[in-house]
Amino acid sequence: MGVSILSLAWRSLMNRKVSAILTIVAIALSVALFLGVDKTRKAARAGFDNTISGTDLIVGAPSGQINLLLYSVFRIGNATAEISWDAFEDLQAREDIAWAVPISLGDSHRGYRVMGTSTAYFDHYKYGKQQSLTLREGERFDDVFDAVIGAEVARELNYSVGTPLVLTHGLGQGGLSDHDNRPFRVVGVLAPTGTPVDRTIHVPVEGITAIHVGWETGARNPLADTISEEMIRTFDLTPKTVTAAYIGLKSRGSILRTRRAINTNRSEPLLAIIPGQALSELWETVGAVERILLAISAFVVAVGLVSILTSILSSLNERRREMSILRATGAKPGHIFTLLVAEAVFLGLIGAIAGVVLVQGLIFAAAPVLSAQYGIALMGTAPGLTDAITIGVVGLAAFLLGIMPALTALRRSLADGLTVRV
């Protein structure tokens, strides 16, 4: 009898297709919103976590570890202070440090950040699961006025090897603060990484010094135009300061000891952070916002579930003769109860599954486009335990919501007999 009741419940829904479809759509959209927020949150974390790997420490001026992480790795915000070149060389000379890469930020080009660094950056900077940077075309910079650009910069500005580019003093959009007297030349384009590297223009740290010859007062000195590039190449272009440094240790077991030694350096105040710990602190900071978004989307799911109750209750008056006939043909009270509850569960499960399929369909459609056009890999968005739990919870909630109309229909069927009360 259980199988026939379930079959009857399904046929009953098919007889009320419009109402059933609208209810399913409401639940599917609410579940898709909930899972979309959850998957976006996880993908964002995965994207941040995969931006830098293989770097044991990041060293900069004392400005808070989240701030140092954001401007040195994600190009978000600006450094409030810099570290001296002497301090950077002291870091390089430490016996427990295997390599050190200087990072100099401050200039831009058409809205994209410019980063001065050394060729060691291309050897040691890694992202994702220890993936190294690779050149899609061209080569690394070799001359003072060479530039290696990220994949997004090349795509959006339609730049390629050989394209000249003029840097802008600071983060403006260009104009009177342009270094147009000393243009750079693109010598390499990096392959997409899905990280801020794609939106960065890389130049030698000496190049940053070179274009600021004559800008010592913060503004352009007209006499600077009389100094040729050939003459500048003969100057000592060693920078006086850098924004930060990426550090790799000879032994990861010494990371806490080395960090403590750098942070207690007496010759110059420095801040050494462990990227993973700084990311954890960042997620703790934004955790409250994440919980609010999830709570809102969960509330939307609850509103969608109420549509099941509304749909079944609104149809009960029309179905009173149906219930009475079922009772008259031998259906037991439990069968009537099961029929209504089964309809609610069907609506909930179908809606929840449709929501999961909708989210995955959107991800499937967007993934190749984002990967090809923007180098963004959607990580951690495949169907998983959260999807299964969501379907289960929605199904259980639908079952509980179906009890009320089921009891109402059962009570009416016992009292109505074969007479419909208007």
N, C-alpha and C positions, 0 to 999 in steps of 0.2 A: 504493500500500500504506500510505503514511503516513496518509492520510485514514481508511482502514478501521481502522487500529490506534487512532487517536484515538477513533473511534466506538466501538470495542470497549472502550477504557478507560472511556469514559463509561457504557456499558451495564454494565460490571463494577461501577462505583460505584453505579449504580441498583439492582443486585442486592443490594448491601450498604448499603441506605439508612440504617438506624439508625446503624451505625458511621460512615458518611460524614457524616451530619447532625451527630452529636455532635462529630466532628473539626472540621467547619466552624464550629460554634457556638463551640468553644474558641478557634479562631483569630480569629473575628469579635470575640469579647469582648476578647481580648488586644489586637488592633489598635485597637478602639474605645477601650480604656483609654489606649493610647499616644497616639493622635491627640487624645483628649479632654484629656490633660495638656498636649500641645503647643498645642492651640487655646486652652485656658484661659490658658496662659502668655501667648500672643500677645494674646488679648483683654484680659487684665489690663494689659499694657503699653500697648495702644492706648487703653484706658479712662483710664489715668493720663496718657498723652501728650495726650489730648484734653480734659483737665479745664480747662486754661488756655491761652489763645493770645492773641496781641496785646499781652501784658504783657512789656515788655522787661526790667525788673528788679523784684525784690522786696527791700525793705529792712527790716531788723529789727535787733535787738540781736545782737551776736556770740555765736552758739550753735551754729555748724556749719551748712553750707548744706543738708544733708539735713534736719536738724531744723527749720530755718526753713521749708523747703519743705513739710514734712509738716504742721506746725501752721497755717501761714498759708493753704495751699491745700486740703489734704485733711482738715483739722480732726482730725488725729491727733496726740495728745500736747499738751503745753502749753509756752508760752514761759517760758524761765527768767528773762527780763528784758524790759523794754519800752524804747521810745524816747520821748523827750520830745516834746511838741507843738511846742516851738520848733524841734527838729531836723526835724520833719515840715514846718513852714512854710519852713524853709531849703531843703528839697528842692523844695518847690513854687516857690520863687523862683529856682531855678537857670535860667539861660538855655537850657541844653540839654535841659531837661525840659518836655515838652508838657503832661502831666497827672500828678497824684498822687492816689491814693485811700487814705484812712486805713482801717485794719482794727483793730478793738478786740475781743478775745476774752476770755472768762473766765466769763460767766454761761451759764445754760442754762434750758430749759423742758421738763420731762418727758423728760429724756434727750437732747434735741436742742440743739445748740450755738447760742448767740446771738452774732451778729456786729454790732457797731456800725460804721457806715460812713457815707458821704455819698451823695447822689443821683448823684454822678459815677460811682459804682460801676455803676449800671445803664446808664450811657452807655459805659463803657470796658471793663468785664469781658467777655471773650469766651471761648468754649469751642469745642471741635471745630475746624472749619475756619473760624475767624473768625466764628462764630455769636454773635449778640447775645442777651442775656436779653430775654424777652418776658413780659408779664403775661397770664395766662390769664383773670383777672378782677380788677377793682378798679383801683387806681392806686398810684403810688409814695408813700412816706411823705412827709408834709409837716409834721406836728406832732411835737413832742418824743416823744409817747407813741404814735406810729403804728408799725406793724410790717408788713413784707412777708415772707410765709412761702414756703418751697419747696414743690414739688409733693408730696413724700413726707410732709412735716409735715401738710399739708392733708388728705391722704388717710388717713393713719394715725390722726390725732387728730380727723378729721371737722370740721375748721375751715373757715370761709369768711369772706368779708368781713363785718366787724361783730363777730366773735367776740372776747371779751376774753381775754387771756392774762396770766398772772402769771409773771414771771421768778424764777429761783432763783439765789441768790448762790453762785457757784461751779458745779461740775459735778455736784452731788448731785441726788437725785430729789425734792427739795422738803421742806417741813416748817418747822422754826423759822427757816430761812434764806431763806424766800420774801419777795419784795418785794411782798407782797399789798396794801400800802397805796398802791401806785402801779401799777395794772395798765396794760398796753398794749392796743391795739385793732388787730385785723387790718384793714388797708386794701387789701391786694393779695395775690394768689396767683400765683406765677410758674409758667410752663409747664414741663413736665418737661425736664430737660437730660441726665439720666444721669450727673450729677456730684455732688460734695458740696453744691452749691448747693441741691439738692432736699431736703437734710436740715438746712438752715440757716434760722434766723429772723433776718431783717435788720431792724435798728432804727437810728435816727440815733445818731451818736456822742454827741450831746448828751443823748440819752435814757439812755445808759449812765451819764453823769454825774448825771443827774436822779434816777435810782432809788437812787443811792448817797449822796445827801444824808442825813446822819445815820448813815452807816455808816463814818465816817472811821476808827474804831478797829478796823474789821473785823467788828464786830457791830452789831446794830440798836439805835439809841438810841431809847427810848420817846418822847422829845420830838420825834423826826422826824415822828411822825404828826400833830403839830399844824401842820405846814407844808403848806399846800394846794398842789394842782397849779398853780393860778393864780399863787400866789406863786413857786413854783419856776420858772415860765416867765419871771419877771422877773430871775432870777439869771443870772450869767455862767456858762453851762454848757459853756464851752470845756474839753475834757478836758486834763488835765495830761500824760497819756501815752497812747500807742497801742501796740498790739502789733506792727504792721508796716504797710507801705505798698506798694501796687502802683504801679509807675512806668511811664509811657510816654514815650519820647524823641522829640524833634523829628526826629532822624536816627539810624537804626539803626547808621550807620557810627561813631557816637561811643560805642557801648555799652561798649567796653572802657575807654576813657578816663574815661567817667562813673563806671563801677564802681570804677575805681582811685581816683578823686577822693573818692568817698563812703567807701570802705574806709580811706582814709588821713586822714579827717576828724579834726582835732585837738580840736575843741570837745566832741565826744561820740563814743564808740566806736560805729560802725555796721558792719553787714555787708550788702553788696549782692550778690545772686546772680542769675545768669541761669537762669530756670526750666529750659530745655532741658539745660544743663550739669549742674544739680543732679539732674535725672531720670536722666541718664546715669550719674552717680555712684551713684545709688540702685540702678540695674539691675546695676551692677558688684558692689554689695554683696550682692544677693540672687541673683546669677548662679550661685553654688555650689549653692544650694538647688535652683534650677531644673535644673541638670545632674544632681543626685542623683535628682530625681523622674523625669526623662527616662530615666536609667539603669535605674531600677527598672521603669518601664513597658516599656522595651526588653527587660529580662530576662523579664517576663511574656509578651511576644511570643515570645521564644525557647522558653519553656515550652510555649506553644500550638503552636509548630511541631513540637516533639518528639512531640506527639500524632499528627502525620502518620506519623512513623516507627513509632510504637507500633501505630497502626491497621493499617498495611500489613504489618508484620512478624508481628502476631498472626494475620493471615489467611493467611499464606503456607502453613502446614502444610495448611490446608483446601483450598488451591488447587493443590496439587502435581499432582493428576490433570489439572486444567485446563491447567496449563503443559505437561504431557507431551502432552496431546491436541493442543495448538497446535503443538508441535514435530512431532508425527506427521503433521499435516495440511499441513505445509510451511512453518510459521512459522520464520523464521531467528532465530539468537540475538539479533540486533539488534532484531527485532520484540518479543521477550519483554522485553528491556531497555527499549525505548521504551514498552511498555505500562505497566510499573510506574512508570517515571518520569513518564509522562503523568498517571497517577492521582494521584501526589503533587502535581504542578503544578496539576492541576484543583482539588484540595482547598485548596492554598495560595491560589491566585488567587480562588476563590469565597469563601473565608473572609475574605481581605483586602478584597475589594470589599464583602462584607456588612458588615464593620466600618466602612468608610467610609460606607456607606449608613446604618448605625445611628447613627453620630455626627451626620451631617447631618439625619437624621430627628428626633433629639432637639433639635438646634439649631432646626430649622424649627418644631417644636412649641412650644419655649420662647420663641422670639423675639417673637411677637406679644403673648404674656402679659407678658413682661418690659417690652416697650415701652409697652404700655397701662397696666399696673398700677404699674410702677416707673420708667418713663422710661429704662430701660437699653437701649442699642443694642449688640447683639453685633457687634463689628467685627473684621474679619480672620479670620472663621471659615468663609468659603466654601471649597469644594473648590479646591485649588491644587496647586502643585508638590510640597509635602510629602506630600499624599495619593498622588499618582502615584508618587513615589519609594518610599513605603511599600509600595504594591502591588507594584512592581517588585522590591524587596528581598525581600519575603515570597515572591514567585514564584520568585526565584532560589534562596532558601534551601530552598524546597520541592523544587526540582530537585536540589539537592545532597544533601538528605536522602533523596530517592528513589533515589539511586544504590546505596546499601547494600542495601536489600531487592531491588532489581533484579538486582544481581550474585548475591545469594543464590538468588533464584528461577531465574536462568539456570543456575547451577551444579547445582541440584537437578534441573532439567528435563533436563539432559544425562545425568544419572546414573539417573534414575528410569525412563525409558521409559514404559510404560503401567502400571507396577506401583506401587501406593501402599505406601510403607513406614510401618508403624504404630510 
